[in-house]
Amino acid sequence: MSDSTATATAPGSTGSTGGPGGSGRSGTRFDVDWVRRNGVFVALGVLLLANVFLTDNFVSTGTLRLQLVQVAPVVIVALGMALVIGTEGIDLSVGAVMALAAALIPLYVGYGSVGAIVVGLVGGVVVGLLAGVLVGVVGVQPIVATLGLMVAVRGVANLFGGEIKSIREPGLVSLGTGDVAGVPYVVLIAAVVSLVVWLVVRRSTYGRQLVAIGGNKLAAQLAGLPVRRVLVTTYVVSGLLAAMAGILLAARSQASDPTKLGQLMELSAITAVVIGGTPLSGGQVRILGTIAGALLMQLITATLIFHDIPDSTAQIVQAVIVIAAVYVQLGRGKARRS
C-alpha cells in the first residue's frame, strides 16, 4: 500500500536518475530513496523484532492492547496535523483543543453522553474554524495564528474547566474503557478515522486540491482552486480530530484536567507526521507513514520504559529522531531537484 503523494517532474526530464551506462548509480539512488521513503516502516519492524527477543513479556495481549490504546489519540491528532502540514501549514493549537473539549464534557454531561460529546466536538470545530479563517482568509502565518490560539484556548479551557473534574457518566466511561471482541473502542475509532482520512486524501477532490495547494499555493490560485475554502476546511478537520482525541482521553482517564490534558500533544503529532515522511514544505500527505510514525514513537517510549530508562532520555531520543527525519527530508528534496 502506498501513501498519497504529490511530486513534480521538470519539463523534459525522465523517470530515470541515470543516463546511458549509469545503471549502477541509478540503482544506488533508487535504493537510497526507497530507504528514505520507507525508513519509518523499516525502523518500526526492526524495533518490534528487537522487543520480541529482548523484552520480557512483550509478546502478550495485554502489552499489545496497552500500546494501541495509548497511541490511538496520538494517531487521531497526527492525521489532522498531516492534512495541515500537507497545505504547508502547522497547527500548534491541537493540544489546547483537546483540553477544551475535555473541559466542556462535565459542563454538559447532564444532557447525556451523546450531548456532551457533541458539544466537545463543536468546541474543536469552532477553534479550527477560527484558525482556518486567520490562515486562509486573513492571511496570518499558520505558526503565528495557531500559537496564539494555543495560548488562548488553553486559557479558555481552564476558565471553563477549572480544577480536575471526575467523569462518571456510564456512556463516556464505556467509551474510554469498553471494547468489541477484545478490541478497545478507542482503537476502533482510531482505525475508522485513519481509513476515512486515507480515503479522503487518496480518492476525493478535496484531497487532490489539498496536495496541490501545499505544493504550490500561487499556482493553485491561478488554476482556480478554492484555496481559502480548502485551508479553512483543513483546519476545521484538524480541530475536530483534536477534540475527538481529547474526549477519548478524558473518557479513558474518567477525568477532565484542562491544565494537563493534551500538553505537548502538538509536538507528538508533528513528530509522527515528520518521521512518517510528510515534508514540512507541504505538497504531500503520507497517511500510512503518519500512522507508522506514531506507532514508532510509542514503541520507542515503551521500550525505554520496559528497560527502566528515564523518561527524560526518551524525550532526548524523540528530539534526535525529529532532527534526523527532517535531515532525511532535506536530502530527498535535494535529490528530486537534482
N, C-alpha and C positions, 0 to 999 in steps of 0.2 A: 504494500500500500504506500502511496506517496502523498506528501503534503501538498497544499495549494501554494504554488509559487508563481512569481511573475519575473520573467527575465527579458532583457532587451538584447537584441543582436544587431551589431553595427552593420550598416549597408555594405554589401559586398563581401561580408565575412562568411565563413563556413562553420559547420559544427566541429570540425577537427582542429586540434590545437597545434598540430604539426604539419609540415609540408612534406613533399616527397623526400623519402629517406629518413624522415624524422619520426618513425613509428615508435621507437623506444622512448623518446621524450614525451610523445603524446600519451603513451601508456602510463608513464610515471605521473604526468599531470592528472590523468583521469583517476589514478589510484588515490592521489593526494586529495583531489576534490571529493572523491567518494567518502573518504575518511572525514573530511570537513563537514560534509552534509549529513553523515550518519554516525558521527562520533558519539552523540548522546546515547544512541541505541547500543553501540558497542560498549561504552562505559557502563551503562546500566546492566548489560548482560554479564560483563566481567565482574562487577561488584556483587551481583546476585550469586554467581558461582563461588566467589570468594567467601561469601557469608555461609553458603551451603556447607562448605568444607571447614571453615574456620570459626564459625559462631555456633555455640551450643544452643540447641533447641530453636534454631532459626527456622527450620523446616517444620512448621506446625500451623494448624488452622488459626490458632489464637494470634500468632505473630502476624500472619498474613492479614487477618481481619483488622488488627490494630493499625497496621501500616496504611491500609487502604482507607480506613475511617479518618486517620489523621491527615492524609494527603488530599482527601476529597474536596474540602473547602479551598485549598490552595489551587487545585486544578480548575475549579469553577471560576475563581477570581483571575487566574492566569489566562484563561480562554478569553475573557473580556479584555484583559490587558493586551493579548496578542492582536486582537482586532484593532485596538487603538494604536499600537505600535506599527501595525501594518499601514496606517494612514500617515506615518511619520510623526505620530504624536506620543503622548505619555499621559498616564492618569495616576497621579500621586494621591488621589483622594479615596482610593478604594478601601483602605483600612478604616478611615473615618466613616465611610458609608456603612461598613459592617457594624461599627459601633452604634451608629444612628438607628439602623434597622433593629438591632437588638434592644436598644433603649425604648423604642416605640412599642415593642411587644407587651410589656407589663401594663402600659397605659391603656391598651385596647383589648387585653385578654378577656375582658368581660363580654366581648362580642363573640367569643368562641375562638378556637384556634385558627380557623379559616380567616375570620375578620382581622385578627392580629397579624397573620402572615401577609395578608393583602396590604394592610397599612404599612408594614415594614418594607414591602417591595415598592410601594408607591413612593416612600421616602427615598429609596435608591434611585428611582426613575426621575424624581424631581431634581436631585443633585446632579445626575447625569445630564439632564436637560439643560441645567444651568451651565455646566461645564461645556456642553456642546455649543450652546449659544455664544459663550465667551470665545471659544476657539474658532468655530465655523462661521459665525456671523459678525461678531465684533472684531475678530482677528487677533485676540490675545495669544501670546505664545503658550502652547499647551502646558509646559512645565510651570509657568507663572500662574496660569489660571487654576490648575489643579493643586498647586502648592497652597495658594490662598484658600481654596475650598477645603483642603486637608485640615488646615488650622481652624477654619470657621465651623466646619461640620462637626469636628471633634468637640468643639465648644458647645454647639447646639445639642449634641448627644449627651454631654454631661449636664446641660441645663434641663433636658427632658428626663434623663435617667437618674441623675444624682448618684447616690450610693448603689452598691450592688443589690439587686432585687432578685428574689427567687422566682423561678417559673415552674409552676406545678400543674398547669393545665394538661389534662391527660393526652389530648391530641398532640400537643407540642412535645411532651415527654416521649411519646411513642415515635414521633418523627425523628428525634435525636437518638433514640436507643433501640427502636424496633428493627425488624428485618423481615425479609421474604425468603423463605427456603434457606435461611442462614446468611443471606446477603443483606447487610445493613441498608436501610432506606437511604442514608447519606451517600453511600457508594452507588446505589442505583440511580439516584438523582444526578450525581456527577457524571455517570456513564451516559445517561439520556441527554444531558446538556452537551456533553462532548460530541455525541453523534449529531445533534441538531446543529451545533456551530460548524462542525465539519461539513455537513451537507449545505449549509448556507454559504460557506466560503467557496466550496467547490462547484455548486450547482446553480446558485441564484445570481440574478443580475446584480443585486446589491453586493455580493461577494466580489464579482469581477470589477465593479465600479470602485469598491474599497481599495483593491490592489492597484488599480490604475491610478487612483488619486495619490496613493502613497508613493508610487513610482515616479510620478511627475504631475504635481498639482496643477501647474500652469497649463500643461498640455491637456489635462483632463478638462479644465475650464474651457479652453479653446475648442475642445471636441464636443462641448455642450453637455457634459456630465453634470448631474445635480450635486456639485461638490458640497455645498452647505448642508443640504439635506442628509447626505451620506455621513458627514462628520458629526452632525447632531445625533443622528441615529446611532452611530458607533459609540458615542459617549453615554447615551441613554442605555444601550445594551450593557456597557461596562458597569454602570451604576446599578442596573437591575441584577446582574450576576453577583456583584459585590454584596448587595443587600441579601440575596439568597444565601450566600455563604455565611453572612453574619447571623441570619436566622437559624441556620443549621448548627452553627457553633453554639449559639445560645441555647438551642433546644437540647443539644448533646450535653452541655455542662449544667443545664437546668438553672441557669442564672444569667442575668444581664449585667455586664460590667462595662459601662461606656468608657471608662478610663483605660482599661487594659485590652479589651477585645479588639482584635484587628491591628494591634500595634505591629509595625514593620511588615505587615502583610503585603504592602505595595512593593517592598524590596524582594520578598519571596516570589511574588508574581513576576516581577521583571526578570529575576534570576532564571526562573523556569522558562520564560519566553526566550531569553537571550541564549541560554545554553541549548535550547531546543532548535536553534538555527534561524529564528526570525530576526532579521537585521534591524537595528535601531534606526537605520536610514529609511525604513518603510519600503513599500512596494512588494512585500512578500509576507505571507502568513503561513506558518507551519504548525498546524493544529496537532498532529501526531507528535511532532517534535516537542511542542509545549507540554503535552501530557507526559512524555518521557522525561522531560526536564524536571517537572515537578516530582515525578517518581524517583528520579536520580537524587535530587536534593534531600528528599525524605529518607531515602535509603542511606545516604551518607551520614545524615544526622543520627539515624537509628544505629548504624554500625558503630559510630563513635561512642554512643551511649552503651551499647552492648559490651564494649571493651573498656568501659569506665574512663573514657577520655572526657575532660571537662567541656561544658557547653561553649565556653569562650573559644576553645580550639575549633569547635565546629563552625563558629562564626568566621574565624580566620580562614578556614578551608573554603567556606562558601564564597568569601571575598576573592580568594585566589582563583576559584573556578569561574567567577563572573569575568574577571580581568582576562583570563585565558580565553574564554569564549568570545569576548569582544575582539581580542587579538586575532583569533581564527577568522572571525567575520571580516576583519580588515584584510586578511590575506585572501579571502575569497573575492572580495571586491577588487583588489589589485589584479588577481588572476583573470577576472572577467574583463576588466578594462584592457589588459594586455592582449 
